Amino acid sequence: MSVFVAVDQIEKVFNLSGGGQYVALKGIDLEIKKGEFISLIGHSGCGKSTLLNMIAGLDLPTDGEVSLEGEVVNGPGPERMVVFQNYSLLPWLTVRENIALAVEEVLGYLPKGEQKSIVEEHIDMVGLRPHADKQPNRLSGGQKQRVAIARALAIRPKLLLLDEPFGALDALTRGNLQEKLMQICQEHEVTGVMVTHDVDEAVLLSDRIVMLTNGPESKIGQILEVDIPRPRKRMEVVSHPSYYSLRSEMIYFLNQQKRIKKIRARKTAAIARHGLEKVNLEIGFVPLTACAPVAIAKEKGFFKKHGLDEVSLVRETSWRGIVDGIAGGYVDAAQMPSGMPLWMTLGGHDKDNRPLSMVSALTMTRNGNAISLCKRFYDQGIYSLADFKKMLLKSPNIQHRMGIVHPSSMHNLLLRYWLAAGGIDPDRDVNLQNLPPAQMIVDLQAGSIDGFCVGEPWNYRAAMEGVGFTVATDLEIWPGHPGKVLGVREDWANAYPNTHIALVKALLEAGQYCADPKNALEIRQILESREYLSTDISYIQLGDPASASCNLDRPMREYAHHIFFGDGANRPSRTEHLWHIVQMARWGDVPFPRNWLEILERGCRVSVFSTAARELGVLDVKYNRGNIQLFDGSTFDAEDPISYLNNLKIKRDFTMAEIILDSRTIKAA
Amino acid sequence: MTANISKRNSTNSQSAIGAWWKKQSQNILPPLIAVVIFLVVWQLASSIGLVKIPGPTSMVTEQRTRIYLMYPFFDLGGTNKGLFWQTMASLQRVFIGYSLAAIVGIALGILVGTSAMLNKALDPIFQFLRMIPPLAWVPISLAALQQNQPAALFVIFITAIWPILINTAVGVQQIPQDYINVRRVLRLSNQKFFFKILLPSALPYIFTGLRIAIGLAWLAIIAAEIIMSGIVGIGFFIWDAYQNNYISDIILALFYIGAVGLILDKAMGYLQERIVPNDKK
């Protein structure tokens, strides 16, 4: 379908009464197809109504242009009819007269009789026959809005623009009207643009949801495609598998906008102290059992001990928040899934694949992940990968979905590796979905996913609650695999080298503390609190494989225990990072870098780790953890990653590319 | 059974009157008592010589005034007419002057309200002119128009026009942006816009202006007539009575003026209520 409405590089500047200027919108580009329904969503004051007004022509852009069917909009007109936020009915006219006024003016070329029948038809369409001769002030809010919609549709606009049409209505009326509007739009193939800040309304009504960032200089932050088939019913869309992920995507976006605003307001310069370049750090983490070293470093004062006086922890519910925080420079450092630093270096996070050079100087945890499947598979006797494959072969028509937390995380790579080793193509035979860790169980319970691979405590909790069962733990796939690492931007590491070392020291010492079984109870108590996991302590298990979990039924395997310290666990390993690159390239997520040696050298800061370990007096640093061996018996040869890739049976068409890491110095923090 | 019902009905109707009285007595009694007290105090004050004007009873006791009181409709030619005719003459002037003021005021007000440029240009003049009291207009209008009748009309006109004009202009300027947007989106013709949006929207303001203006016009005519000698009108009647020291005549005329002013205001109020849509007030 061709472009119906084109919003082209719009910019809107308001002159302030004080003489200054406020750039409300900048660089807005949007193309709307005929028959499409678009929602504009964003926080108050983000300029979504301004954008709508500019499409309507009620307001003109300072720069750029809007066009409808190729014609530039330079004023309002009835082909772009607006349903205003506060109805804008004329109170001295009856319902019928209000609609007739519009019809007479716009469709004046039609014979009178036909005009009349159009008016009556639309009164019936919105079900206001009994109220046709009443004035608007005798109608309820919902009825008024129905009149406004009838008036808008009666003049057969090419484009219907709705400005928070249901904002002032009670929930029940809103629901009914939403369905009515949907039905009308569908029947008459209306192209619509709606401003709203109701997340559910946006999902229900839209084909695409356009999310605007906060002003000043608001732009389109993200566009979501709503793939829920029409006709939609309010009560039914909720059970569509995409519903909650769309919803959470929007809420994530809105929350992120709110946080960015807060951080912008708070942002202070680097405070140097104790010979460190910066002691006020924001450190991101995701609440998982694996965040123990971060939590302990904060709670037990290891940050302070190493001179980092003003560390605040930033709790993110999803790994995406961490990526955005690091990329946007809102957090200084973060606990990351082991593949994430190089994933970002290879541009995996950016929609244009622009690399953001990252470094890692510490492997914080190993193990702690598992693959869970829905309980019903267990009831069907599916206890292993082979059983799972058999089941998939038997039901080719059913789309099986599995949850992962992030494309760069070990969960994704492990799950894919595990599936592929069993002859299951992780993209074709199943469908992998990104979900925040904390949402896995809810989705598993709701049946919108069939299984997941995620860090603890969620596998354990799924088993304890009888929702799922652990079909494989990392101990069976790759014992001792890296779990979480410390990631910072390369420019940050270069700007604050001593701070970086202090940070590694604090976290390394915290890891040592976590590894001591004596401290387990205390750590679990810290982790269960609201600031961290906010979950029951019984779900939090650190390293003790002899705990109750192992005595559960047969499929509840040996508990996936975490390794926080010791035996060369913490040294950043180039071989392991290479394994990640290879696996991510294998699934087409990032290109395989021709200059992989350079990438590894720059991304893996062994020197920082080495300095930190020496200063702490930790001497059991091994140089090599040996070859990487996985459960399928294959050995990863770090000397020849490309032929390893070529020899894999199940893989995507991977690309090779020279990743040019310029010394783009973005001012850190 | 039937008896029972009818009995109940009769008690019902009785109690209906009672209920009405119960409800209304609170509204009627206090002002009635206040009026009576006022008159009594006045009468006492004048009979003991506290004030130099006669008491209210003088309107009946004074023979000359009693005639005016009893026969409002006599007409002996010239300015020697009953108070009804005197009042009607004044009212007629008000009616003409006020109508002119309303027509010109509303028209100008709409013009000024729709054009920001005109508003900027003319507003200072309006603000300046409206500060000039009605009486001050009398000499200049007499000088300009030479004759009593048109001069009196002009004074009324110039007094009544400002509240109408200014309120209309404000009313037009205050048309909610929503309605303007409706006009713009529908591309309503000017004529439709004027009759379907501008006028109904500004109507409450216009009526507020009209109501203020009618009071002012009535005030102005009395003042104007007092100065313009030799015309029929209640204002001149008062002046004439004063010259002849018929104080009780003046008192009676004052009652007429007050009553007519009250009636005019209430009539405008009633009209406003009837014409202006309910939710716009």
Interface residues (C-beta under 8 A of the other chain):
Chain A: A56 G57 L58 G75 P76 G77 P78 R80 M81 V82 F84 N86 S88 L90 P91 W92 L93 L101 A102 E105 V106 Q135 N137 I155
Chain B: D178 Y179 N181 V182 R184 V185 L186 R187 L188 S189 K192 K196 I197 P200 P277 N278 D279 K280
